[in-house]
Amino acid sequence: MFDTNFDNIPSLDLAEFTSGNLAHKQEFVNKLGDAFEKIGFVAIKNHGLRDQLVAQLYDTYQQFFEQSDSLKYKYEVPDIAGQRGYTGKGKEHAKGRSTGDLKEFFHVGQSVAPEDVSQFDYPENVFADEIEHMKEVSLEAYRTLENTGKEILRAIALYLGLEENYFDDKVKNGNSILRAIHYYPIENPDEVPEDAVRAAEHGDINLITLLMGASAEGLQILRKDGKWVSVTALPEQIVVNVGDMLERLTNNKLKSTIHRVVNPPREKMHTSRYSIPFFMHPHAEMDLSCLEACTDEQNPKQYEDITAGQFLDQRLAEIGLKK
């Protein structure tokens, strides 16, 4: 259906899955699954995010990142591996690298009902007092993208031959993260390490990632033939991609495609780029053991058994956020 030597990622309409028309729903499932097997990325429209909310969210975090470093560091939370609040410039690097990415970011995470706190001991969210409506717009975007992610996972479950609601209880109170990223301007490119980039090539840790259109170009994904292809979501779309947890769970059936954010031309290094992905995680106890439906004699099990929490801890250490 889709070609692995693509120049553009497929565009799908989530309304086909949610409309109640069984034929359209199955067609969406087939297209999504095929794209995630061959490409690992799709663009999705009718995703539920209001244009006004997206604009507010970007404006809110641009205001925050324009503040002084001393103010931003007020919202860094020690000893939680950057899982809430602010993380400063160059502190995260891709797996297998030591040079920090040319970015800073702010994390908003899951908040659970009081009766669930003992079961899901997540850190408290923090929000900058100086930025009006930061909490409200962040949490609205978080819940909207979480709900969209649940629908995508239901379609994935059907494609894999599982019950439609297979993932529902695994992502309820999941350890998902809304990450507002500022790829900060570099006034003198000669002052940064020669191999420093905005985001070095990597696969995402989580089940799926949902990404609003960024403020500037730069996102590239790696084709099977080794060619890097630029990806830009249209205004009415979000980009959704498979993460390493889902690739592992499906024994490599669904592809966590390597991607990166390249530096702009030297004459534009002094400009900022903003991006806000939503990393959809399950709760820590989810078993990521390869699904039986994805293993056979031709495709033997590729991974050792592990939980989502154990896998996350490993990766946070590998990218420099956890000691």
N, C-alpha and C positions, 0 to 999 in steps of 0.2 A: 504493500500500500504506500509506504513512504520509503524514500531512497536514503541509504546511509551516506551517500555523497551529496548531501543537501547544501544549498546555498542560503536557504531561509528555513526557520523552524516552522512546523505546521501550526495553523491557527484553528482552534476548535471553539465551539459555542457551548458553554456549560448549560444553557437553557435547554439544549437537546436532552440532557441527562435528567433534568429536574422537571420537565414539562408534563410528565405523566404519559407521554406517547411512548409505548414500549418499543416500537421499531426505531424511533429516533434515539431512545435511550441505549439500545443495543449497538446502534451505529456509533454513538459516542464512545462507548466502552471499547469497541473494536479499534477505533482510530486512536484513542488514547493509549491503549495497550501496545499497539503497533509502534507508535511514536516513541514510547518509553523503552521498548525493546531495541529499536534501531538508532534512536537519536538521544533519548534521555531528557529532551526539552520539548515543551509546547508553549504556545501563546493561547491564553484563554480570555474570551470575552463573556459578558454577563456574569461577572464574578462577584457582584454585590457591593463593591467599593464605590461610594459616591465620589464624583469628581471634586466636589467641594471639600470632602474629608481629606482626600489625597493632597489637595492644595494646602489645606490647613496644616496637615502633618509635616509637609516639607517646609512650610514657612516657620512652623514651631521649632523644628530642629536646626534650621539655618540660623534662627535667632540664637539658639543655644550655642552652636559651634562658633559663632562670631564673638562670644564672650571671651574674657581673658582666661589664660590657662589656670590662673589661681582660682578663679570662680569655678571653672569646670572641674578642677580636682576636688572641690568641696563635695562632689557627687560621685567620687570614686569610692567603692566599698571594698576594704581590704579583706583578703583571705577567703573570697568566694569565687576565685578564678574568673572574674569579670562577668559573672552571670547577671548582675544587676548594675544599673547606673553607668557611669562613665569609665571608659578605658582609653588611656592616652596614646599619643602618636607613636607609631612604630613598635608597640608592645606585642602585637600578634604577628606571627609569621606562618607561612604555609608549612605543612608537614614535609620534613626532609630538608628544610632550609633553616638558616639562622638569621638572615637579614630580615628585619622587620618590614612589614608592608607600610606604604605611605598613606596611612589612614588613622583616624580616631573614630570611636563609635560609642553609642549609648544603648544599653539593653533594657528592655521592658519584658518581664516574664510573667508566668502564670500566677494568678491570685485565686485561692480556693475558698470555698465556703467555710465558716468557722467549724462546722462539724467534721470537715475533712482535714483540718490542719495537722492533726496528730499523724495521719497517714501520709500526707504529702508535705514534708517539712521544707518548703521553698523559702528562700530569702525574701524579705520584704522588698517591694518595688520602691524606688526613690525617684522623685521628680524635682526639677529645679524650681525653687520658689520664685525665681526672678522671671520665669517664662510663663506668660499667661496661657491657661487652658492646656498646658502640656499633658497633664494627667488625663483629662477628658478625651482629647483627640487620640492619644496613644492607646488608651484602653478600648475605645470604639474601633479603631483600626485593628487592634489585636483580636477582638471578638469576631469581627467581620471576616478576617482572613482565616481564623481558626474554623469558622463555620464553612467557608469555602473549601478549606483543606479537607474537612470531613467528607464533603461530597466527592472530591477527587479521589480520596482513599476508598470510598464506597465503589466507585467505578473501577478502581484498580483491583479491589477484592473480587468483583465479578469477573474481570478479565482473567484472574488467576484461578478461577473455579472455586472460590471460597464463598461463604455466606456474605451477602452484601454488607452486613453490619460487623464484619469480622474485626475491623480496626476500631470500632466505636468505643468500646470499653478500654482499649489500650491508649487512646489519645485523650479520653476524658481526664481532666486534670493533668494533661501531659506537660512535659517540661519544655514547652515551646518558647521561642524567643523572638520578639520584634527588635530588629537591630537597625538603628538609624546610623548610617555611615557618612562620614565626611572625609573624602579624599582631599586632603588639604593642599593649598597652593605651595609651590616651591619657587621662591624668588631667585635662588641661585642653584641650578641643578648640579653644579660642580661640588656642592657642599654635602650631597647625599651619596651613599655608597653606589658604586657603578651599577650593581645588580639590583638596586632597590626599585620596586614597582608598586603600583597602587594596590594590586592584589595578585600575588604570584599564583601560578596554576595550582588548582586544588579540586578535590571533590568535597561536597558538603557532607556534614556529619549525619544529618537527621534523616527522617523518612522522606519528606518532600520539602522543597523550598518554594515559596510564593513571593514573587518580586514585582513591585510596582515599577513603572518606567522611571529610569534614572534621569537626573538633570542634564546629563551629557553622555555622549557615546563612550565606548571603552570596553564593554563586556564582549568577550570572545569565547567560543566553545570549540573544542578539539574534535574534528572528525576522525573517523577510523583510519583514513588515509594519511593522517598527520597534518592536514590543513586546518588552520585556525579560521573560523567564520565569525564575523561580527553579528551581534544580536541586538536589536533595538525594538522594544515593545511599542506598538502603536498606542496612542493616548487612551483608547477604550479597552486595552488589554493588560493583563498581567502575564508574566513569564512563570511557568511552573516546571521544576526539574526534579528528577529522582536524586535522593541522597544516598550516602553509603549504607545507612541502616537498611533501607529498602532493597538496595542491591544485594546486600548480604543475606537478608531474609529470603529473597527470591533466587539465591544461588547463582547470581549474575544474569538471571533472565532479564530483569529490568536494569538499565544502565545508568550508573552515576557518572555522568560525563564530565571529564575534566574541563574546567573553565578558568578564566582569569579576567582581570581588569588591567588593561595596558595603560602605560603612561601616554598622555597626549603628546603631540609634537613639541619639541623643546620651547618653541615660542609661545606655547599655551600652558606650560608647566606652572605658571603663576596663577592659574584659574582653579577654582574649586569644582568638585563633582560630588553630588549627593545621591545616595541610594538607600532604599529602605526595604530589605528582604524580611520575610517572616519564615523562620526556621521551625518547621513543625516536627515536634518530638513526641514520642509516647511517654508514658510514665516509666520510671527507672526499672520497674520489675518486668517489663515486657521481655519475653524470650525471643531473641533474634536467631535462634537455631533455624537452619535452612528448612523451608517448607517441604514436606514430603512430595507435594505436587510438582516441585521444581527440581527434584533429583531423580535420576534413574541411571541405568548402566552407561548410557551415553553421556550423561551429565552428572557425574558423582559429586557428592557433597564437597564443597570447596573451603568451608570455614569451620572452625571450632565453635562449639556452643558458647554463647555469651549473652548477658542481659544488656538492655539498652543503657542502663546506668553504668555498667562496667565499661562498655564501649565508649560512652561519652567521656568518662574519666581518662581513659587512655588517650583519646584525641585531644582533650584539653591540655594534657601534658605535652603531647607532640607538637602543638602549635604555640606553646610558650605561655599559656594562660594559667596553667596549674603546675605547681612544683611537686 
